[in-house]
Amino acid sequence: MHTLVILAHPYAKSYCHALYERVALKLEQAGHTVDRLHLDGEGFDPIMRGADLAVYARGQSADPAVPAYQARIDAAQQLVFIFPIWWEVMPALLKGFLDKVFTKGWAYEPSRLGVKGHLDHIRRAVIVTTMNTPKWAYRWLYGDAVQRALVRGTLRKCGVRKVEWVALSPVSHVTDAKRQAWLNQVGDRVVA
């Protein structure tokens, strides 16, 4: 299977970066082909500028990098997103990627019932997040924003039917042994 692994964390020594490396390694060891997309490392500009919005309604982007990102997603059968949850949501780097790359006509088409997704060639998406908020609090006190915005509000709307979310928490309060265990568990889970 061809997997696009997307990292949305700017710091090379972050735990998300370690997860990114482990996931790619495990996939390669299992015989998958892997396309690594480190958004900050590639210098992706997440800001929707006036020029982008001027062509947005036509399903276009003024950012010349967008067609290449869309082609990488078109080539993938599996997507893996790795990012931290900051202030209960995804980093602006990933939100901007979704805003600019998941365009009308390519990722979805408006319909009478909302949208019709075009990314149904993606067999599975796995979302791997880190956070310090306990999972129960994230869900019951803060509204489970990743589930609402990314799983249901973006990926499923765009046609990706199988979406799994692996929430690692609380990262700041676990031992190094637990972090190592999580690396192995996440690596094994994306291969399954």
HELIX and SHEET records of a PDB file:
HELIX    1   1 TYR A   15  GLN A   29  1                                  15    
HELIX    2   2 GLY A   50  TYR A   56  1                                   7    
HELIX    3   3 VAL A   66  ALA A   75  1                                  10    
HELIX    4   4 ALA A   92  VAL A  101  1                                  10    
HELIX    5   5 LYS A  135  TRP A  140  1                                   6    
HELIX    6   6 ALA A  145  VAL A  146  1                                   2    
HELIX    7   7 GLN A  147  ARG A  156  3                                  10    
HELIX    8   8 VAL A  171  HIS A  173  5                                   3    
HELIX    9   9 ASP A  176  VAL A  191  1                                  16    
SHEET    1   A 5 THR A  33  HIS A  38  0                                        
SHEET    2   A 5 HIS A   2  LEU A   7  1                                        
SHEET    3   A 5 GLN A  78  PRO A  84  1                                        
SHEET    4   A 5 ARG A 124  THR A 130  1                                        
SHEET    5   A 5 VAL A 163  LEU A 168  1                                        
SHEET    1   B 2 TYR A 108  SER A 111  0                                        
SHEET    2   B 2 GLY A 114  GLY A 117 -1                                        
END                                                                             
